């Protein structure tokens, strides 16, 4: 091999590597890949560029792009634009925290383990559930893992019911998880008020249903009657799982623990994590203590060391790397330590009173936006009979995608087109209003609707 280890491999290097593998050429290394799935053409990515050429190209792109710092965004759909104090970034981005590795050796990882313990404690308190893990990849995988957990608890049941009010991408992830397990997934329809049909749920529930999943606020912003669904599920011996993509809502709404959910999952992005083009995010997973041995993911516990001092360690390990594969309840490897720490610092700085105040601002500003946008006569509020938290659907007089295009030309992202998820829904616009939106910001959106709607 070349002594210059940081330089590209030479032709001689390649020959030596192939010889060591017992291959004559690169194609010999691909013999296990069926011909029909191989790419037969070159990728359309152009020739390679030098570092200086790449920098020039990026500089030119930035020069010709719109000013994103002054842009307004009303995007939501599971990812929300909340305020994050500068102190959170300053603390979280310290070098010692920048790792996704699991703290296997507690004697060297007490700081990391304590932060995970505090994270678990905060999430369990916010959800009013007995125990939380630390943590999952994102909200969609947390919800899918709740289904796998339910199948382990209810071993004689092979059906899952999930509300159509759940984020459609979460439902897709759920179906993908269960594709080869012989589990039937049934999607419950909604009523005209945008909420999960209680009548349809009653007719679909039977003794072979292991889990009922409902989201509130749901994908369309509507607040569901979670107490009713919880009672209905338990009347059939079915586990009930609550999904929460906007956990800030739990500052004001009834919590999963209060309506006796068996499992509650969610997305922690609202707790200080930037939108970041879709990730990385933070999956939240809580349950009752009686189900803890079936809970996937990591669990950090508090104990005392040999000297009687308080200490922290991972406990009840569930990964297949730790125990026999047939007993594992999880194969999650990459840890979300940094994202969990990020949200823990954010929650600590916001505090209980601030948490409630933020939620109140979200509701107040959303109601103002609803009122101002609908009085223009250019759009109608789709689900007028349903309460919402910080997200709602407008039915525009024109195509939502056409409206979005005109708004983006004016440096505003007005919301998410529902046609992206439902091909037939051409006029629906899902709008999210958070505490970061001022009266002036909402008035700008109103002006754009007045001009282009």
C-alpha positions in Angstrom: 0.0 0.0 0.0 1.1 3.6 -0.5 3.0 5.3 2.2 1.1 8.5 1.5 -2.1 7.5 3.2 -4.0 10.8 2.5 -3.4 10.7 -1.2 -5.8 8.9 -3.7 -5.0 5.3 -4.4 -2.8 4.6 -7.4 -3.5 2.0 -10.1 -0.9 -0.2 -8.3 -2.8 0.2 -5.1 -6.0 -0.9 -6.8 -4.4 -4.0 -8.2 -3.0 -5.0 -4.8 -6.4 -4.5 -3.2 -8.2 -6.6 -5.8 -5.5 -9.3 -5.5 -6.0 -9.4 -1.7 -9.7 -9.9 -2.3 -9.1 -12.6 -4.9 -10.7 -10.6 -7.6 -9.5 -9.6 -11.1 -11.5 -6.4 -11.5 -14.2 -4.3 -9.8 -17.0 -6.3 -11.5 -15.9 -9.4 -9.7 -16.7 -7.6 -6.4 -20.3 -7.0 -7.6 -21.1 -10.6 -8.6 -23.6 -11.0 -5.8 -25.8 -8.1 -7.1 -28.4 -9.3 -9.6 -27.9 -7.8 -13.1 -31.5 -6.5 -13.3 -31.0 -4.1 -10.3 -27.6 -2.8 -11.4 -27.3 0.7 -12.8 -26.2 0.5 -16.4 -25.3 4.1 -17.0 -23.2 6.8 -15.4 -24.8 9.1 -12.8 -25.7 12.5 -14.2 -23.5 14.4 -11.7 -20.9 15.7 -14.1 -17.1 15.6 -13.8 -15.4 16.0 -10.5 -14.4 19.5 -9.3 -11.5 20.7 -7.4 -12.0 22.3 -4.0 -11.5 25.8 -5.3 -14.0 25.2 -8.1 -16.6 23.9 -5.7 -16.2 27.0 -3.5 -16.6 29.3 -6.5 -19.7 27.4 -7.6 -21.3 27.6 -4.1 -20.4 31.3 -3.9 -22.2 31.9 -7.2 -25.3 30.0 -6.0 -25.5 32.0 -2.8 -25.0 35.3 -4.6 -28.0 34.5 -6.9 -30.3 33.1 -4.2 -32.9 34.9 -2.2 -32.2 36.3 1.2 -33.3 33.4 3.4 -32.7 35.3 6.7 -35.4 37.8 5.8 -37.8 35.1 4.4 -41.0 34.2 6.2 -42.0 30.6 6.7 -45.5 29.3 7.7 -44.5 25.7 7.1 -45.5 23.0 9.6 -46.7 19.5 8.9 -44.7 18.0 11.7 -41.8 20.4 11.7 -42.2 23.7 13.5 -40.4 27.0 13.6 -40.0 27.7 17.3 -37.6 30.2 19.0 -34.3 28.8 20.4 -32.3 30.9 22.8 -28.7 31.4 21.7 -27.5 29.8 24.9 -28.9 26.4 23.7 -26.6 26.4 20.7 -23.7 27.7 22.7 -23.9 24.9 25.2 -25.0 22.1 22.9 -22.3 22.6 20.3 -19.4 22.1 22.8 -17.0 19.6 21.4 -17.4 17.0 24.1 -21.1 16.6 23.2 -20.7 16.1 19.5 -21.1 12.3 19.3 -23.9 9.9 18.6 -22.1 7.0 20.3 -23.8 5.2 23.2 -22.1 5.8 26.6 -21.2 2.2 27.1 -18.7 2.9 29.9 -20.6 4.8 32.6 -17.4 5.6 34.6 -16.3 7.8 31.7 -19.8 9.1 30.7 -21.5 10.4 33.8 -22.2 13.8 32.2 -23.8 12.3 29.1 -25.8 9.8 31.1 -27.1 12.4 33.6 -28.3 14.5 30.7 -30.1 11.5 29.2 -31.7 10.8 32.6 -32.8 14.4 32.9 -34.2 14.2 29.3 -36.2 11.1 30.2 -37.5 12.7 33.4 -38.7 15.9 31.5 -40.4 14.0 28.7 -42.2 11.6 31.1 -43.4 14.7 33.1 -44.6 16.5 29.9 -46.5 13.4 28.7 -47.6 12.5 32.3 -46.4 9.0 31.6 -44.5 6.8 34.0 -41.4 6.2 31.9 -39.5 7.5 28.9 -36.6 6.2 26.9 -33.6 8.1 25.5 -34.4 8.1 22.6 -35.5 7.3 19.0 -34.5 8.5 15.5 -37.6 10.6 15.0 -41.3 10.7 15.6 -42.2 8.4 12.7 -39.9 5.6 13.9 -41.1 6.1 17.5 -44.7 5.5 16.4 -43.8 2.5 14.3 -41.8 1.0 17.3 -45.0 1.4 19.4 -46.7 -1.0 17.0 -43.9 -3.5 17.4 -44.1 -3.2 21.1 -47.9 -3.7 21.1 -47.4 -6.9 19.1 -45.0 -8.2 21.8 -47.5 -7.4 24.5 -50.6 -8.7 22.7 -49.0 -11.7 21.1 -52.3 -13.2 20.0 -53.5 -10.2 18.0 -52.5 -9.3 14.5 -54.2 -6.1 13.6 -53.3 -2.4 14.1 -55.7 0.5 13.7 -54.3 3.9 12.9 -56.2 7.2 12.4 -56.1 8.9 9.0 -55.4 12.0 11.0 -51.9 10.7 11.8 -49.2 12.3 9.7 -49.3 10.5 6.3 -45.5 9.9 6.3 -45.7 8.4 9.7 -48.4 6.0 8.4 -46.1 5.0 5.5 -43.2 4.3 7.9 -45.6 2.2 10.1 -46.6 0.1 7.1 -43.0 -0.3 6.0 -42.0 -1.6 9.5 -44.9 -4.1 9.4 -44.7 -5.2 5.8 -43.2 -8.6 6.3 -44.6 -9.4 9.8 -48.1 -10.6 8.7 -49.7 -7.6 10.6 -52.8 -6.0 9.1 -52.8 -2.1 9.2 -56.2 -0.5 8.9 -56.6 3.3 8.4 -59.6 4.8 10.1 -61.4 7.5 8.1 -62.1 11.1 9.2 -65.4 12.9 9.5 -66.2 16.2 7.9 -64.8 18.1 10.9 -61.3 16.8 10.2 -61.3 14.4 13.2 -61.1 10.6 13.4 -64.4 9.0 13.0 -65.5 7.5 16.3 -68.3 5.5 14.6 -65.8 3.9 12.2 -63.4 3.2 15.0 -66.1 1.3 16.9 -67.0 -0.8 13.9 -63.3 -1.6 13.2 -62.3 -2.5 16.8 -62.4 -6.2 17.6 -60.7 -8.7 19.8 -57.9 -9.2 17.3 -56.7 -5.5 17.3 -53.5 -5.1 19.3 -53.2 -1.3 19.1 -55.1 1.8 18.2 -53.1 4.9 17.2 -54.5 8.4 17.2 -52.7 11.7 16.8 -53.7 15.0 18.5 -53.4 17.7 17.3 -53.8 15.7 14.2 -52.0 16.3 10.8 -54.7 18.8 9.9 -54.3 20.7 13.2 -57.6 19.4 14.7 -57.6 18.4 18.4 -59.0 14.9 18.9 -61.1 13.6 21.7 -58.3 11.3 23.0 -60.2 10.4 26.2 -63.0 8.8 24.1 -60.6 6.8 22.0 -58.7 5.6 25.0 -61.8 4.3 26.7 -63.0 2.7 23.5 -59.7 0.9 22.9 -59.5 -0.4 26.5 -63.1 -1.7 26.3 -61.9 -4.2 23.8 -58.6 -5.0 25.6 -56.7 -3.0 22.9 -53.7 -0.9 23.7 -54.0 2.8 23.0 -51.1 4.8 21.7 -51.1 8.6 21.4 -48.9 10.3 18.7 -47.9 13.9 19.2 -45.9 15.7 16.5 -46.3 19.0 18.3 -45.5 18.3 22.0 -45.6 22.0 22.9 -49.4 21.5 22.8 -49.2 19.3 25.9 -48.7 22.5 27.9 -52.4 23.2 27.5 -54.1 20.1 26.2 -54.9 16.9 28.1 -51.8 14.7 28.3 -51.5 11.1 27.3 -51.1 10.0 31.0 -54.3 11.9 31.9 -56.4 10.0 29.3 -54.7 6.7 30.3 -52.7 6.0 27.1 -50.7 2.8 27.3 -48.0 4.3 25.0 -47.3 7.8 23.9 -44.9 8.8 21.1 -43.9 12.0 19.4 -41.4 14.3 17.7 -39.1 16.4 19.9 -38.1 18.9 17.2 -40.2 21.6 18.7 -38.0 21.5 21.8 -35.3 23.8 20.4 -34.1 21.7 17.4 -33.8 23.7 14.1 -35.8 22.7 11.1 -32.6 21.7 9.3 -34.3 20.6 6.0 -35.9 17.7 7.7 -33.5 16.4 10.4 -31.8 15.0 12.4 -34.7 15.0 14.8 -35.7 13.4 18.1 -38.1 10.5 18.6 -40.0 10.6 21.9 -41.2 7.4 23.4 -43.1 7.0 26.7 -45.1 4.2 28.3 -46.5 2.7 31.5 -44.0 1.2 33.9 -45.6 -2.2 33.6 -44.6 -2.3 29.9 -41.0 -1.2 30.4 -39.4 -4.6 29.5 -41.0 -4.4 26.1 -40.0 -0.8 25.5 -37.4 -0.4 22.7 -34.5 1.9 22.8 -32.2 2.9 25.6 -33.1 3.6 29.2 -30.8 5.5 31.6 -31.2 4.8 35.3 -30.0 6.5 38.5 -28.2 4.4 41.1 -25.3 4.7 43.5 -21.7 3.7 43.0 -19.3 1.7 45.2 -18.8 4.8 47.3 -22.4 5.5 47.8 -22.5 8.5 45.5 -25.3 9.2 43.0 -24.4 7.9 39.5 -26.1 7.0 36.2 -25.9 4.0 33.9 -27.8 2.4 31.0 -30.2 -0.3 32.3 -32.6 -2.9 30.8 -30.7 -2.9 27.6 -32.8 -4.1 24.7 -30.5 -4.0 21.7 -29.6 -7.1 19.8 -25.9 -6.2 20.2 -26.3 -6.5 24.0 -28.4 -9.6 24.4 -29.5 -12.6 22.4 -31.1 -11.5 19.2 -34.3 -13.5 19.8 -34.9 -11.6 23.0 -34.1 -8.1 21.7 -36.8 -5.5 21.5 -34.7 -3.0 19.5 -32.0 -2.9 16.9 -31.5 0.9 17.1 -27.8 1.7 17.0 -27.2 5.3 16.2 -28.0 7.3 19.4 -29.7 10.7 19.5 -27.6 11.9 22.4 -27.0 15.3 20.9 -30.6 16.0 19.9 -31.8 14.8 23.4 -29.3 17.1 25.1 -30.4 19.9 22.8 -34.0 19.6 23.9 -33.1 19.1 27.5 -31.2 22.4 27.6 -34.0 24.1 25.8 -36.6 22.8 28.2 -34.5 23.8 31.2 -34.1 27.3 30.0 -37.7 27.7 29.0 -39.0 26.3 32.3 -42.5 25.3 33.2 -44.0 28.8 33.1 -42.3 29.6 29.8 -43.5 26.3 28.4 -47.1 27.3 29.1 -46.6 30.9 27.9 -45.2 29.7 24.6 -48.2 27.4 24.0 -50.6 30.2 24.9 -48.9 32.5 22.3 -49.2 29.7 19.7 -52.9 29.5 20.2 -53.5 33.2 20.3 -51.6 34.0 17.2 -53.2 31.1 15.3 -56.7 32.4 16.1 -55.7 35.9 14.9 -54.3 34.4 11.7 -57.5 32.4 11.1 -59.7 35.5 11.6 -57.6 37.8 9.4 -57.1 35.3 6.6 -60.7 34.2 6.3 -62.3 37.7 6.4 -60.6 38.5 3.1 -63.1 36.3 1.2 -60.2 34.6 -0.7 -60.2 31.4 1.4 -62.3 29.4 3.8 -61.3 27.6 7.0 -61.8 23.9 6.2 -62.6 22.6 9.6 -64.6 25.3 11.3 -66.1 23.1 14.0 -62.8 21.8 15.2 -60.4 23.4 17.7 -56.8 23.6 16.7 -53.5 24.4 18.4 -51.0 26.2 16.0 -51.9 24.7 12.6 -55.0 24.8 10.4 -56.1 24.1 6.8 -57.4 26.8 4.4 -59.3 26.0 1.3 -58.1 28.5 -1.3 -59.9 29.8 -4.3 -56.9 28.8 -6.5 -54.5 25.9 -6.5 -52.4 25.9 -3.4 -49.3 25.1 -5.4 -49.9 28.1 -7.6 -50.4 30.3 -4.6 -47.2 28.9 -2.9 -45.2 29.7 -6.1 -46.3 33.3 -6.1 -45.6 33.7 -2.4 -42.1 32.3 -2.7 -41.4 34.8 -5.4 -42.1 37.4 -2.6 -39.8 35.6 -0.1 -42.6 33.9 1.8 -43.4 30.2 2.3 -47.1 30.4 3.1 -47.6 26.8 4.1 -47.7 23.2 2.9 -49.8 22.2 -0.1 -51.9 19.2 0.9 -51.7 18.0 -2.7 -48.1 16.9 -1.8 -49.7 14.2 0.4 -53.2 13.8 -1.2 -53.1 14.2 -5.0 -56.8 15.1 -5.2 -56.5 17.9 -2.6 -55.5 20.8 -5.0 -56.7 23.7 -2.9 -55.8 22.8 0.7 -53.1 24.8 2.3 -51.8 23.7 5.8 -50.5 26.8 7.7 -48.5 26.7 10.9 -48.3 29.8 13.2 -45.8 29.7 16.1 -44.7 32.3 18.7 -42.1 33.5 16.3 -44.7 35.0 14.0 -45.6 38.7 14.8 -48.8 40.5 13.9 -46.8 42.1 11.1 -45.7 38.7 9.7 -49.3 37.4 9.7 -50.5 40.6 8.0 -47.9 40.1 5.2 -49.4 36.6 4.6 -52.8 38.2 4.5 -51.7 40.8 2.0 -50.3 38.0 -0.2 -53.6 36.1 0.0 -55.4 39.3 -0.9 -53.2 39.9 -4.0 -52.8 36.4 -5.3 -55.7 34.4 -3.8 
